[in-house]
Every structure is written in C-alpha cells, then in structure tokens.
C-alpha cells in the first residue's frame, strides 16, 4: 500500500475510510523517491554551477535549479496523475543510480543520469536478492541426470519456461522455449536451421531495413541456401515500414524491395538438396534505434500470405505486453537482461509448436545434450549412422543450459508482475482503474502482467522529453539545437521509450555525436552514440541509395571498413558528404536516449539541463577541434567553465575518448 498511500492521506470520516490527495512535494522520499538537493553532493554542485551559467544567459534567471525542477514536476504530475505510482522503486530497488559514493572504493561520486535502458536494464535490488536467496538455498545439479539435485534443477528450468510463456499469455500447448545466451543466439538458431529448401523452389527471406544486425545476419545463410532476400524499406520521415512497399513484397512483388538480393550471385552448396521452399519474414516489434513500434498486424498479414514470421522482441518486451493468444509469430527472440537487468547471458527463442518442423538441424557438429545416441565404433561402419539428434527443442540447446540463472528469470518475471500490481492499485486509488491496455488484450478477464504501469510511465517521460527537446534553440540564431529522427508525435501503440537525435550548432550544422557523448560524460549522463548495430535506420534517414553506397564502398579503403573506430566513422561521413553543400550534408550515427521505468522526472530534467548548457558553448569551434583529431589523450570537461575547456583543447595535440 505504501506506493499510493504516500500520495494520499487515509482519513476515518463518518465511520468510513476515505482518501484525500496530498500536496505534491517533489523531493519527499515517500512521494518521489528523490534525495534532497543537499544529498546529491558533487553531482548536484556541478548542476548548480551549470544552472548559474545558464541564468547569466537569461534562462529562468529568477529561479534556482531546485525551484525550477519543483515547479516543472508539479506541472508534469498535474498532466499525468498516475506517474508517481512507481516512484518508490527508485529508492528501494535502484539506489545504485543515486549513490553518491563508489561502493567499491568509498570515494564520493555524482549520482548517475542513466539513459541507456535499450542497451541494458538496471537490476532491481529486491529481485536480485530474492534470486540469490533461492539460488544459495537450493542444491541444484546438472539437469542431464535424474538424481535428486538434477531433478530439482530440471524442475526450475521448466518453471522458468512456463513463466516466460505465461508472461505472454500462452502456454506449452502452443509454444516452446529454446534457451539461448541472448537474443542474438536465438537469431543464429533460425539462421542456421531454418529450412529454406532447394534453389529455385520459391524460397525467400523478407527483412525489414530496421532490423538489428543479428537479424540481418540471417540473409547470409538464406542466400547460401538458395533463397532470395528482399528488404522492406522504411519511410524516411516516420521511420515506420513503408506500408505500400511492405504489403507488395509480402504479396510477392519483389520489385518494391530496396534492395533485392539474388542467390545466384553467391555459392550455393545446398542447391541440390531437397526442401520445401519456405518463406520467412523477420522484423523488429520495436526498433532499437528509433523506438518505433512496428504494427503487430504485420504478423497475421504475412502469415495469411504464406510467410513464416520471426519477431525480434528484444527492444519491445522491456516496456510492452505481447499477447501470444492474439498475435502468433512462428519464432520470437528475447534477451531477459533487457527486461529486468539480471541475469545477463540468458535469452530464448520462443517457437510455435506447429512451426517447429521448419527448423531442421542438419548433420554436422553436435554436442552433449543435443543427441540421443552416439557411438565411436559405429562411426567406423557409417558416419551417418553413428549418432542421432535428440527430439524436439533439446537438439538445439547445446551442452548444459545455464540452469542456475533460470531462477533469476523466474523471479524477474514475478518482479515485473509485482510492479504492475503496484501500479494498478495506485490507479484504482485515484480513480483511474479503467485505463486501456495498448494494444488491447485478447481476453479482457486475463489477470496476467499487461505491463501497463511500465508502459504508461515510460510514455509519459518520453512525451515530456520530446516536447522539451524540440523546443530548444540557440539564443544567438534561433536555430534548433536538436534534430529528432522519426515522428515526435506518435501515439502509444507506435512509439517506445527511445529517442534518436543529433545536436546542431548555431549555424544548423551537425555536431559529431562522439563529442556529445564526451560532454555528457562530464555531467555523469550515460547515453549511447553511434549506429547501434542497425545500419538501416541511419541509411534511411540519410536517404542513401544503392548507387551512392556503391560509390562509398569504392572510396573507402577496406582497412577502414574493418575497424570499429572514431576514425572509420569520420571517414564514412566525410566520403558521403564530400560533394554536398552544407545544407545537404548528413550525419550517419546519432545520440540515443532510452528510458526505463526506474527513470525519474529529475533524471529527465537534468538531461535537459545538460542539453540547454550546450546552447552557451561554441559548438562550431569544439566540433572542428574534435573532427580534426582521430585519437587522443583523455580530457575532462568542467561544464561550468567554457574558457578552461577551450584552453585544454588548444593545448592538446590530440583528442580521444
């Protein structure tokens, strides 16, 4: 009851209990789970000095940082009355983000401003402690046996499998869980064992341009196995799939593909082998770069036209509910650390039972756990008869599965259910019990975890940041400070909590995203920059095409394409923009801000303070200095002293991250 009674007085009036709304005090531990401004130590001192510099520039000069934050928070909660529902979690379970001492050395440190939840969720204390309590209290043995400890481990493996399926409103009668190290491992299983069939049999792979590299990798195996590969293009403005082109490709018109790859261009050692000529469509439920939620209706649309569907749910599952009783992809990949932070190294390929026969493990390397029979002597008679692959999903789980971590998967899913229960009780207390789940649940009476509380909190903070970021301008030129990619006005069902952007200088030119990250590090802001293993998004908003990419590949030395470095990224962007005017230049790569349910309003406000401070820095000069040097000695930015930072740059022969 604490999470919602912290915002309400419980009064005994006329023999009945009644709730009365408390006045909002943003820095109350009970209500907002934020430490007072004095407790932030060095980090808050930096923010106060940066704020003082902004005041000199005419920004909210009559308010202190704390006063401005309090006023903004009150206005925010008036618009979003259910937002405080999960505030207490920050204090009870995610105190590592607000710690002012290094837990290892004891040295003072600023609190973290963490905005990389798409990269990794932070683990919650109560979840980790519960998992540790169970793991240290249960004697688990290797599940490849039938003794008591092994049987106990096997029971926990099955319990975790049931919990994973129940979380998505399905069960073992319709789906199976194949354990993998992560979502990428799940993609690899599909790539290696999906039976595309023989060459020329109509086998095809349709890929959304918005896919993660782990999904793009499937194309290599598909081409070897004789399948055509068709890419579904995106709308460069919204970064959604181009609906007309996507529908045409799934109908069989590959002329809309951008690009279309033919298997005849590649070696095809499997061309003469028998097969069925299957078609596979793979797309992300949510982009790991743009935050766009691609329509779940693509799943039945493709299946009705003869495609099997693989859904990449890695970026979708942490903040959204997938109802497998309504939408039924044939294959789905998950990484659990992205949902609840612990344990890492555990993922799953969730397979519809009726589609399992489309995964055919070929003869070749095998491991313990994947076979039902093997013989050394029989190999002398017939290599083909010397071993037999195991039945069902076990033939895909190589070696001993990470069985001790499945306790953490089970407790993590229960933890997420408890969070939803807390949010639902809070909404009921303030008269918001009828808030609609987006997308709607197939069975309204289902009592599982709809992720509604997490989804609403993340959406509210995302909307706030989008509105504020798009309003930031350089005072000297009135040019926008931020360019956001994709739509900034998407509805609940079409946007997750990820915002891709680039910073612009006062002349409207791009600031190198690596410089933005280095400046953010000085504010203790953790954000992400680069291309995020998703080249399709950046090539789409840059409106590149195949001929231009062909020219770029000829210009780029192979040695630079083989290294993942700041210099390589600089060379790519230089080659692309070589003959373009300043107004036509693009920047491949961007800054990614991603929000999770532990994110607080104060985190967002401090992030905005960081971006506002950039309007008072000579970004043109800093960008030129940074651009002209590829490797460097590490430097530190005192954010309240621009002249000192500029002096450091001038004295440095090189600059590095």
Order of alpha helices (4+ residues) and beta strands (2+ residues): alpha-beta-beta-alpha-alpha-alpha-alpha-beta-alpha-alpha-beta-alpha-beta-alpha-alpha-beta-alpha-beta-beta-alpha-beta-beta-alpha-beta-beta-beta-alpha-alpha-beta-beta-alpha-beta-beta-alpha-alpha-alpha-alpha-beta-alpha-alpha-alpha
